[in-house]
Amino acid sequence: MDQEILVKELQSMVSRLEEQEGPVTLLLLAASDAGITDAWNVIVSSPAFDHIPRSEAIRKVSDYLRKSLDETSWPSIARATVLRTDDPFVQGVLRRLPLLSSGTTVQPLNVSGVEIPAAVIVEAKKLAA
């Protein structure tokens, strides 16, 4: 799967999600192992998901993924993770990578004790308090 195409499809998902649910703080593609770029963990954080059960948030994100990604992209997504906006990992990413544009690849990434061999920023923005 072409990483650029996947990022564009996920940017479309961010737009759709923000239209329906509100702002997205973080959308990050995280590789599970070094050198593996065809099975990503999609990490999403949005205030809209902070106060609902995690299972419901993951279901919503999965629905947005299915609606936004071409079927040929689905195998590239191994997992969807939803984190609260106050999660230390989310806050650490926003502190460490505040100026990176969408599509930027970061290798390796270690934030709040979580080590990720490679990551692609789709959306990362601090929201007004």
C-alpha positions as CSV (number, residue, x, y, z in Angstrom):
1,M,0.0,0.0,0.0
2,D,1.3,3.4,-0.9
3,Q,1.8,5.3,2.3
4,E,1.0,8.7,0.7
5,I,-2.4,7.3,-0.5
6,L,-3.1,6.0,3.0
7,V,-2.3,9.4,4.6
8,K,-4.6,11.2,2.2
9,E,-7.4,8.8,2.9
10,L,-6.8,9.3,6.7
11,Q,-6.8,13.1,6.2
12,S,-10.2,12.7,4.6
13,M,-11.2,10.6,7.7
14,V,-10.0,13.4,10.0
15,S,-12.2,15.9,8.1
16,R,-15.2,13.7,8.3
17,L,-14.6,13.0,12.0
18,E,-14.2,16.7,12.8
19,E,-17.3,17.5,10.9
20,Q,-19.4,14.9,12.8
21,E,-17.7,14.7,16.2
22,G,-15.5,17.8,16.8
23,P,-11.8,18.4,16.7
24,V,-9.2,15.7,16.4
25,T,-6.1,16.2,18.6
26,L,-4.0,13.3,17.2
27,L,-4.1,10.8,14.4
28,L,-0.9,8.8,14.2
29,L,0.0,5.8,12.2
30,A,2.3,3.6,14.3
31,A,4.3,0.7,13.1
32,S,4.4,-2.3,15.4
33,D,7.9,-3.5,14.3
34,A,10.8,-1.9,12.5
35,G,10.7,-2.3,8.8
36,I,7.0,-3.2,8.8
37,T,5.0,-0.5,7.0
38,D,2.0,-2.5,5.8
39,A,0.3,-3.2,9.2
40,W,-0.3,0.1,11.0
41,N,-1.9,0.9,14.4
42,V,-4.1,4.0,13.9
43,I,-3.9,6.0,17.1
44,V,-6.7,8.6,17.5
45,S,-7.4,11.1,20.2
46,S,-10.3,13.6,20.2
47,P,-12.2,15.3,23.0
48,A,-15.3,13.7,21.5
49,F,-14.1,10.3,22.7
50,D,-12.8,11.4,26.2
51,H,-16.1,10.8,28.0
52,I,-17.5,7.7,26.3
53,P,-16.6,4.1,26.9
54,R,-13.4,3.0,25.0
55,S,-15.3,0.2,23.2
56,E,-17.8,2.7,21.8
57,A,-15.0,5.1,20.8
58,I,-13.1,2.3,19.0
59,R,-16.3,1.3,17.2
60,K,-16.9,4.8,16.0
61,V,-13.3,5.1,14.8
62,S,-13.6,1.8,13.0
63,D,-16.8,3.0,11.3
64,Y,-15.0,6.2,10.2
65,L,-12.1,4.1,8.9
66,R,-14.4,1.9,6.9
67,K,-16.2,4.9,5.4
68,S,-13.1,6.9,4.6
69,L,-10.6,4.3,3.4
70,D,-10.7,2.4,0.1
71,E,-11.2,-1.3,0.6
72,T,-7.7,-1.9,-0.8
73,S,-6.4,0.1,2.2
74,W,-8.1,-1.9,4.9
75,P,-5.4,-4.6,5.2
76,S,-2.9,-1.8,6.0
77,I,-4.7,-1.1,9.3
78,A,-3.9,-3.8,11.8
79,R,-5.5,-2.0,14.8
80,A,-7.3,1.1,16.0
81,T,-6.5,2.6,19.3
82,V,-8.3,5.5,20.9
83,L,-6.6,7.5,23.7
84,R,-8.0,10.3,25.9
85,T,-6.7,13.7,25.0
86,D,-5.0,13.9,28.5
87,D,-3.2,10.6,28.0
88,P,0.6,11.0,28.7
89,F,1.4,9.5,25.3
90,V,-0.9,12.0,23.4
91,Q,0.5,14.9,25.4
92,G,4.1,13.8,24.8
93,V,3.6,13.5,21.1
94,L,2.0,17.0,20.9
95,R,5.0,18.4,22.9
96,R,7.7,16.6,20.9
97,L,6.2,16.9,17.4
98,P,4.2,20.2,17.4
99,L,5.4,21.5,14.0
100,L,5.5,18.4,11.9
101,S,3.2,18.4,8.9
102,S,0.8,15.7,7.9
103,G,2.6,12.8,6.2
104,T,5.8,13.3,8.1
105,T,7.5,10.0,9.0
106,V,9.3,9.8,12.4
107,Q,11.8,7.0,13.1
108,P,12.1,5.9,15.9
109,L,9.7,7.5,18.4
110,N,9.9,7.1,22.1
111,V,7.2,9.0,24.1
112,S,6.2,8.5,27.7
113,G,8.0,5.1,27.8
114,V,6.2,3.9,24.7
115,E,8.7,3.0,21.9
116,I,7.4,3.0,18.3
117,P,9.9,2.0,15.6
118,A,8.2,4.3,13.0
119,A,5.3,6.6,12.9
120,V,3.5,8.8,10.4
121,I,1.8,12.0,11.6
122,V,-1.6,12.5,10.0
123,E,-2.9,15.1,12.5
124,A,-1.2,16.5,15.6
125,K,-2.5,19.7,17.2
126,K,-2.9,21.2,20.6
127,L,-6.4,22.4,21.3
128,A,-7.3,25.5,23.2
129,A,-8.1,24.8,26.8
